[in-house]
Each structure stands twice: as structure tokens, then as C-alpha cells.
Amino acid sequence: SQTTANDRWAFGDATVRKAEVQVAGRMGVLSLGQGSTATDGVATQDLSGTTVVGSSAIRDDAGSFQFRSSETGELTGIRLGDVFANFDGNRRLRVRYASPMWQGYSVAVAAGLDDFYEGAETFADAALRYQHDSPALRVDGAAGLSWQREGDGHGEDTVSLLGSISAFFPESGISMTAATGLQVDGGQYVYLKAGYRASPFSFGETLGAADLYLGRDFETRGSRSRSLGFQIVQSWERHDVEAYLGIRRYAYRDTTPETYRDAHSMLTGLRWRF
């Protein structure tokens, strides 16, 4: 963020991505340790091919940066990540079960006690996923419910509902994606995305997309969050390399006397998968 001082490295949830044991068989997969909860990825089903640089996880790009006051230019303490949540699951210490897929459907449940965060959090979640793949249409969809209690068991309960669905039409190269979620006594949002895949170059696909995020009631009741983004990804299939560029604009308004400047971010880079 604007106030970050990278003077040391700290061990915590951000540095331990996965450390788990799995038992897999015909009845499904049982996982124990640090890894994905049941709802991890439920809000980010996306077949546009541009998720490396843009998805419903808006706050992944610049979530710790703060809005500035329209009048003074000073930091307001309102972070982008506070008002552009998608309620997606995370990687945590848990026990998780995922069923085999049956006619395109699968279910997953997880529960755990996470000590990586300040104050242990007890949590549980469940998700239903769907996949369809045919020459004319691909569909990925998911819906989930999560619950968590902060502190030592006497903290506040947080309940979230979330889901997303994405469709890709191979013949036309068009994809459509939608996601939504709400937190009981918290915020809610709708996310829409349209994408297009083309092959103007012989060495790989060119993928483009535009998305819109509309949120409300984050931080304070009556607030409004809005973000518009554009993404482009160029692949070099022979070398398994992708170049990407994403540009995003953020706007936030609430019912307090404070007004906020719009914020902008740009994310670009190369990804090599091997």
C-alpha cells in the first residue's frame, strides 16, 4: 500500500500456501492441513482465459491501497480490499472432503480452526460445483455457503452466500461470466464480465475481456462500490508463456461527509507455466 515498509519478512498465512495430506479414492478426496476450503474458487468461475490479470477477486490487484480524500488528498483509511470483497473461500488449516463428480456435479465441505490470523477463527463451509463440456458449449458454475466465528469462540458470527457461473462458446470465441455474493449484516455485490478469444497470430491466442463490479453496504450501510476493468492476454503456446495487461478504475461513495477520489491500477507481466 502507500504506507508499506518492506523491512522484514513475517511467517504467517500469506507465506504458507499449502501444507496438507490427502487421501483419495473412489469415494472422493479427504484433505487435512493448510489448503483450500470448500468455497475456495466458488466466486471466481471464469472461462474467459484472463483470470491471470482480472476476475471477481477485485481486491487481489491492489487491495491494501487506500482511497484518498477528494478535498485534501490525504489517505482516508478506506482500503480497496475493504469495499471490493467477493467472499470467496481461502486457504486455511482445515479438514476438507470433496466428492467425486457425478453427471457434472460435485460437493465439498470443510471445517477448521485457523490460528494463523490474529485471534483464532472457527469456520466451516460447503460448496456445490457444476461442469459441462461439449464442442458447442463449456460451462463452469459453483455456489457456496460459509460461516466463521472470530476470537475464542465468543466472537461475532459471519455468514456469507456466494456463487458464480461462466459460459464459453468455442465457435464464436465469446465468454460470459457472472458472480454474486452477500454477507449477512454486511455487503453484497454483482460482478459481470464479457470476454472474447481470437487467433490473429499463429503463435497463440489473443484474449480480451471487460468487467464491471457493483457493490453496496461495505464498511457503512448505504455505501456504493464500483469498478470497471479491461484485460488482455497474449499467449505463446509453444513456450507456455502468457503476457498480460489489466487496467482498472475504482470508485467508492458512502453516507458520511467524506468524499473520495477515484483510484486506478495497472497490472502487467509475463507468466510461464511448466
LINWODA-V992854 format. One line per field, one symbol per residue. phi: phi as a letter, one per 20 degrees, with the letter a starting at -180 (. if undefined). A space follows every 10 residues. Layout:
# LINWODA-V992854
phi->???
This chain:
# LINWODA-V992854
phi->.fdfcedadd eaffddebbb dcccafepcd ccpeafffef nfecfbdfnd ffcabffgff fbfefdfdff edmffeneeg ffccecmffc dbfadcccff fclndbcbcb baceefefnf debbbbbdcc ccbbgebdcc bbbbcccbce neodefecdc dbabbcccdg fenecccbbb abdgmbebbc ccbccbdbcf dferfdccbc ccdccbmemc fnfccbbccc cbcdddffdl dcdcbccbdc cbcceeffdc ffdcbccbrc cddb
